[in-house]
């Protein structure tokens, strides 16, 4: 385990895993839910269940009022999922998350978002998934390159397997790249590999 953390530290400058506190303020909206550092984090089932992008996109979205900044929604947000998908494009957001657009392997028009938080961000070092988040992000960089602050469509979509915790994002006034019709995401991603 120490070797993995050392490699992650070298690849990512992962402050939280290298012996210093994770104190950089990154996200705000539902941040504790996004990083599995909320009071309900212990209710998240760590063992992933296999589902598809299509299945996730067809779940019934909670109301905006139900998407509390501090209360995890039982169901999707207490489950960890394993999916196969195509990576379509990516961008590094202002909250340091890697925002990745994925699609169904057989229909690139059916997209959704998965996100990789940074281990440097406040609270992330307290997550039950700290090491997995940092490792997944390092694996993404190694396979796909470092996303920039400008959204980039990949020249050729890449088939991958992603493990992540279910998350209901709030509706954004400016549409996000690849957002699912029901605003579902996997956030955080805790496992990534190219197939």
C-alpha positions as YAML, in Angstrom:
chain: A
units: angstrom
residues:
- id: 1
  name: UNK
  ca: [0.00, 0.00, 0.00]
- id: 2
  name: UNK
  ca: [2.83, 2.44, 0.86]
- id: 3
  name: UNK
  ca: [4.33, 1.89, -2.62]
- id: 4
  name: UNK
  ca: [1.02, 2.75, -4.31]
- id: 5
  name: UNK
  ca: [0.68, 5.93, -2.25]
- id: 6
  name: UNK
  ca: [4.28, 6.92, -3.07]
- id: 7
  name: UNK
  ca: [3.64, 6.44, -6.81]
- id: 8
  name: UNK
  ca: [0.41, 8.44, -6.58]
- id: 9
  name: UNK
  ca: [2.25, 11.22, -4.71]
- id: 10
  name: UNK
  ca: [4.90, 11.41, -7.41]
- id: 11
  name: UNK
  ca: [2.42, 11.37, -10.28]
- id: 12
  name: UNK
  ca: [-0.09, 13.77, -8.82]
- id: 13
  name: UNK
  ca: [1.57, 15.80, -6.10]
- id: 14
  name: UNK
  ca: [-1.23, 14.37, -3.95]
- id: 15
  name: UNK
  ca: [-0.71, 16.50, -0.87]
- id: 16
  name: UNK
  ca: [-3.32, 14.67, 1.16]
- id: 17
  name: UNK
  ca: [-1.60, 11.32, 0.73]
- id: 18
  name: UNK
  ca: [1.95, 12.61, 1.20]
- id: 19
  name: UNK
  ca: [1.67, 13.54, 4.85]
- id: 20
  name: UNK
  ca: [0.22, 17.05, 4.58]
- id: 21
  name: UNK
  ca: [-3.41, 18.02, 5.19]
- id: 22
  name: UNK
  ca: [-5.80, 18.37, 2.29]
- id: 23
  name: UNK
  ca: [-6.83, 21.99, 2.79]
- id: 24
  name: UNK
  ca: [-7.28, 23.51, -0.67]
- id: 25
  name: UNK
  ca: [-10.86, 24.72, -1.03]
- id: 26
  name: UNK
  ca: [-12.18, 23.24, -4.26]
- id: 27
  name: UNK
  ca: [-15.88, 22.48, -4.70]
- id: 28
  name: UNK
  ca: [-18.84, 23.88, -2.82]
- id: 29
  name: UNK
  ca: [-22.15, 22.49, -4.06]
- id: 30
  name: UNK
  ca: [-22.79, 19.05, -2.48]
- id: 31
  name: UNK
  ca: [-19.00, 18.77, -1.96]
- id: 32
  name: UNK
  ca: [-19.21, 16.37, 1.01]
- id: 33
  name: UNK
  ca: [-21.50, 14.07, -0.99]
- id: 34
  name: UNK
  ca: [-19.22, 14.27, -4.06]
- id: 35
  name: UNK
  ca: [-16.18, 13.24, -2.02]
- id: 36
  name: UNK
  ca: [-17.93, 10.74, 0.30]
- id: 37
  name: UNK
  ca: [-17.03, 12.78, 3.39]
- id: 38
  name: UNK
  ca: [-20.61, 13.49, 4.47]
- id: 39
  name: UNK
  ca: [-22.26, 12.18, 7.65]
- id: 40
  name: UNK
  ca: [-23.91, 9.39, 5.62]
- id: 41
  name: UNK
  ca: [-20.68, 8.15, 4.00]
- id: 42
  name: UNK
  ca: [-20.76, 4.93, 6.03]
- id: 43
  name: UNK
  ca: [-24.01, 3.97, 4.25]
- id: 44
  name: UNK
  ca: [-22.24, 3.74, 0.88]
- id: 45
  name: UNK
  ca: [-21.88, 0.13, -0.22]
- id: 46
  name: UNK
  ca: [-18.22, -0.27, -1.19]
- id: 47
  name: UNK
  ca: [-18.69, -3.44, -3.29]
- id: 48
  name: UNK
  ca: [-19.61, -2.31, -6.81]
- id: 49
  name: UNK
  ca: [-22.63, -3.60, -8.69]
- id: 50
  name: UNK
  ca: [-22.48, -3.90, -12.47]
- id: 51
  name: UNK
  ca: [-24.83, -1.59, -14.36]
- id: 52
  name: UNK
  ca: [-24.82, 0.16, -17.73]
- id: 53
  name: UNK
  ca: [-24.77, 3.79, -18.81]
- id: 54
  name: UNK
  ca: [-28.26, 3.21, -20.22]
- id: 55
  name: UNK
  ca: [-29.54, 1.88, -16.88]
- id: 56
  name: UNK
  ca: [-28.10, 4.86, -14.98]
- id: 57
  name: UNK
  ca: [-29.54, 7.37, -17.47]
- id: 58
  name: UNK
  ca: [-33.05, 5.94, -16.99]
- id: 59
  name: UNK
  ca: [-33.25, 6.24, -13.19]
- id: 60
  name: UNK
  ca: [-35.86, 8.65, -11.84]
- id: 61
  name: UNK
  ca: [-34.21, 11.90, -10.81]
- id: 62
  name: UNK
  ca: [-34.92, 13.27, -7.31]
- id: 63
  name: UNK
  ca: [-36.32, 16.77, -7.05]
- id: 64
  name: UNK
  ca: [-33.88, 19.66, -6.68]
- id: 65
  name: UNK
  ca: [-35.12, 20.11, -3.08]
- id: 66
  name: UNK
  ca: [-34.09, 16.52, -2.30]
- id: 67
  name: UNK
  ca: [-30.51, 17.19, -3.47]
- id: 68
  name: UNK
  ca: [-29.27, 18.50, -0.13]
- id: 69
  name: UNK
  ca: [-25.70, 19.73, 0.31]
- id: 70
  name: UNK
  ca: [-25.32, 17.57, 3.41]
- id: 71
  name: UNK
  ca: [-27.73, 14.62, 3.17]
- id: 72
  name: UNK
  ca: [-26.96, 11.66, 0.92]
- id: 73
  name: UNK
  ca: [-29.95, 10.31, -1.03]
- id: 74
  name: UNK
  ca: [-30.65, 6.66, -0.20]
- id: 75
  name: UNK
  ca: [-30.54, 4.46, -3.29]
- id: 76
  name: UNK
  ca: [-28.24, 5.66, -6.09]
- id: 77
  name: UNK
  ca: [-26.04, 7.73, -3.75]
- id: 78
  name: UNK
  ca: [-25.48, 4.79, -1.40]
- id: 79
  name: UNK
  ca: [-24.32, 2.49, -4.22]
- id: 80
  name: UNK
  ca: [-21.00, 1.95, -5.96]
- id: 81
  name: UNK
  ca: [-21.27, 1.01, -9.64]
- id: 82
  name: UNK
  ca: [-19.01, -0.74, -12.16]
- id: 83
  name: UNK
  ca: [-19.72, 0.23, -15.78]
- id: 84
  name: UNK
  ca: [-18.20, -0.22, -19.22]
- id: 85
  name: UNK
  ca: [-18.28, 2.92, -21.34]
- id: 86
  name: UNK
  ca: [-16.57, 4.96, -24.02]
- id: 87
  name: UNK
  ca: [-14.61, 8.02, -22.93]
- id: 88
  name: UNK
  ca: [-15.70, 10.79, -25.34]
- id: 89
  name: UNK
  ca: [-13.98, 13.87, -23.90]
- id: 90
  name: UNK
  ca: [-12.62, 15.55, -20.79]
- id: 91
  name: UNK
  ca: [-11.83, 18.83, -19.04]
- id: 92
  name: UNK
  ca: [-10.29, 19.92, -15.72]
- id: 93
  name: UNK
  ca: [-12.86, 22.08, -13.92]
- id: 94
  name: UNK
  ca: [-12.22, 25.05, -11.65]
- id: 95
  name: UNK
  ca: [-12.85, 22.82, -8.59]
- id: 96
  name: UNK
  ca: [-9.92, 20.63, -9.82]
- id: 97
  name: UNK
  ca: [-12.23, 17.71, -10.70]
- id: 98
  name: UNK
  ca: [-11.60, 15.86, -13.94]
- id: 99
  name: UNK
  ca: [-14.98, 16.10, -15.70]
- id: 100
  name: UNK
  ca: [-15.14, 13.11, -18.07]
- id: 101
  name: UNK
  ca: [-17.87, 12.57, -20.64]
- id: 102
  name: UNK
  ca: [-18.65, 8.92, -21.25]
- id: 103
  name: UNK
  ca: [-21.24, 7.14, -23.38]
- id: 104
  name: UNK
  ca: [-22.83, 3.78, -23.94]
- id: 105
  name: UNK
  ca: [-20.37, 1.58, -25.86]
- id: 106
  name: UNK
  ca: [-22.96, 1.06, -28.61]
- id: 107
  name: UNK
  ca: [-24.43, 4.56, -28.78]
- id: 108
  name: UNK
  ca: [-22.12, 7.55, -28.34]
- id: 109
  name: UNK
  ca: [-25.13, 9.93, -28.28]
- id: 110
  name: UNK
  ca: [-26.21, 8.57, -24.89]
- id: 111
  name: UNK
  ca: [-23.78, 10.29, -22.55]
- id: 112
  name: UNK
  ca: [-23.28, 10.98, -18.87]
- id: 113
  name: UNK
  ca: [-20.61, 12.50, -16.65]
- id: 114
  name: UNK
  ca: [-18.11, 10.89, -14.28]
- id: 115
  name: UNK
  ca: [-15.76, 12.94, -12.11]
- id: 116
  name: UNK
  ca: [-12.37, 12.41, -10.49]
- id: 117
  name: UNK
  ca: [-11.80, 14.74, -7.48]
- id: 118
  name: UNK
  ca: [-8.28, 15.89, -6.59]
- id: 119
  name: UNK
  ca: [-6.66, 14.52, -3.42]
- id: 120
  name: UNK
  ca: [-5.41, 18.06, -2.72]
- id: 121
  name: UNK
  ca: [-8.93, 19.29, -2.01]
- id: 122
  name: UNK
  ca: [-10.28, 19.97, 1.45]
- id: 123
  name: UNK
  ca: [-11.90, 16.96, 3.07]
- id: 124
  name: UNK
  ca: [-10.83, 14.41, 0.46]
- id: 125
  name: UNK
  ca: [-8.20, 12.91, 2.78]
- id: 126
  name: UNK
  ca: [-11.03, 12.04, 5.19]
- id: 127
  name: UNK
  ca: [-12.97, 10.01, 2.63]
- id: 128
  name: UNK
  ca: [-13.37, 6.25, 2.89]
- id: 129
  name: UNK
  ca: [-12.21, 6.26, -0.76]
- id: 130
  name: UNK
  ca: [-9.14, 8.54, -0.46]
- id: 131
  name: UNK
  ca: [-6.59, 6.08, -1.83]
- id: 132
  name: UNK
  ca: [-8.96, 4.73, -4.49]
- id: 133
  name: UNK
  ca: [-9.79, 8.26, -5.72]
- id: 134
  name: UNK
  ca: [-6.12, 9.20, -5.99]
- id: 135
  name: UNK
  ca: [-5.20, 5.92, -7.69]
- id: 136
  name: UNK
  ca: [-8.09, 6.16, -10.19]
- id: 137
  name: UNK
  ca: [-7.08, 9.73, -11.08]
- id: 138
  name: UNK
  ca: [-3.44, 8.70, -11.55]
- id: 139
  name: UNK
  ca: [-4.57, 5.75, -13.70]
- id: 140
  name: UNK
  ca: [-6.67, 8.12, -15.81]
- id: 141
  name: UNK
  ca: [-3.73, 10.48, -16.36]
- id: 142
  name: UNK
  ca: [-1.45, 7.58, -17.28]
- id: 143
  name: UNK
  ca: [-3.92, 6.21, -19.85]
- id: 144
  name: UNK
  ca: [-5.67, 9.32, -21.19]
- id: 145
  name: UNK
  ca: [-3.37, 12.25, -20.44]
- id: 146
  name: UNK
  ca: [-3.90, 15.25, -18.19]
- id: 147
  name: UNK
  ca: [-7.12, 17.15, -18.98]
- id: 148
  name: UNK
  ca: [-6.74, 20.91, -19.47]
- id: 149
  name: UNK
  ca: [-9.17, 23.69, -18.59]
- id: 150
  name: UNK
  ca: [-10.56, 23.59, -22.13]
- id: 151
  name: UNK
  ca: [-12.95, 20.77, -23.00]
- id: 152
  name: UNK
  ca: [-11.39, 18.33, -25.46]
- id: 153
  name: UNK
  ca: [-13.20, 15.73, -27.52]
- id: 154
  name: UNK
  ca: [-11.02, 12.65, -27.94]
- id: 155
  name: UNK
  ca: [-10.16, 11.88, -31.57]
- id: 156
  name: UNK
  ca: [-11.06, 8.22, -30.96]
- id: 157
  name: UNK
  ca: [-13.35, 7.17, -28.07]
- id: 158
  name: UNK
  ca: [-11.70, 4.72, -25.67]
- id: 159
  name: UNK
  ca: [-13.48, 1.73, -24.11]
- id: 160
  name: UNK
  ca: [-12.96, 1.70, -20.34]
- id: 161
  name: UNK
  ca: [-14.22, 0.24, -17.11]
- id: 162
  name: UNK
  ca: [-15.12, 2.76, -14.41]
- id: 163
  name: UNK
  ca: [-16.04, 2.20, -10.77]
- id: 164
  name: UNK
  ca: [-17.71, 5.09, -9.01]
- id: 165
  name: UNK
  ca: [-20.25, 6.15, -6.42]
- id: 166
  name: UNK
  ca: [-23.66, 7.22, -7.68]
- id: 167
  name: UNK
  ca: [-24.40, 10.94, -7.45]
- id: 168
  name: UNK
  ca: [-27.30, 13.22, -8.35]
- id: 169
  name: UNK
  ca: [-25.98, 16.55, -9.59]
- id: 170
  name: UNK
  ca: [-28.06, 19.69, -9.37]
- id: 171
  name: UNK
  ca: [-29.33, 21.19, -12.62]
- id: 172
  name: UNK
  ca: [-26.90, 23.75, -14.02]
- id: 173
  name: UNK
  ca: [-28.05, 26.98, -15.68]
- id: 174
  name: UNK
  ca: [-25.36, 26.48, -18.34]
- id: 175
  name: UNK
  ca: [-25.57, 22.97, -19.80]
- id: 176
  name: UNK
  ca: [-22.53, 20.83, -19.05]
- id: 177
  name: UNK
  ca: [-20.72, 18.75, -21.66]
- id: 178
  name: UNK
  ca: [-22.26, 15.27, -21.73]
- id: 179
  name: UNK
  ca: [-24.79, 15.70, -18.94]
- id: 180
  name: UNK
  ca: [-27.33, 12.87, -18.64]
- id: 181
  name: UNK
  ca: [-31.01, 13.81, -19.00]
- id: 182
  name: UNK
  ca: [-31.55, 12.94, -15.32]
- id: 183
  name: UNK
  ca: [-28.32, 14.62, -14.07]
- id: 184
  name: UNK
  ca: [-26.89, 11.34, -12.78]
- id: 185
  name: UNK
  ca: [-23.11, 11.01, -12.41]
- id: 186
  name: UNK
  ca: [-20.52, 8.74, -10.89]
- id: 187
  name: UNK
  ca: [-18.79, 11.07, -8.45]
- id: 188
  name: UNK
  ca: [-16.25, 10.21, -7.21]
- id: 189
  name: UNK
  ca: [-14.64, 7.72, -9.56]
- id: 190
  name: UNK
  ca: [-12.77, 5.18, -7.44]
- id: 191
  name: UNK
  ca: [-11.50, 2.81, -10.14]
- id: 192
  name: UNK
  ca: [-10.46, 3.21, -13.77]
- id: 193
  name: UNK
  ca: [-8.92, 0.99, -16.43]
- id: 194
  name: UNK
  ca: [-8.77, 0.87, -20.21]
- id: 195
  name: UNK
  ca: [-10.25, -2.30, -21.69]
...
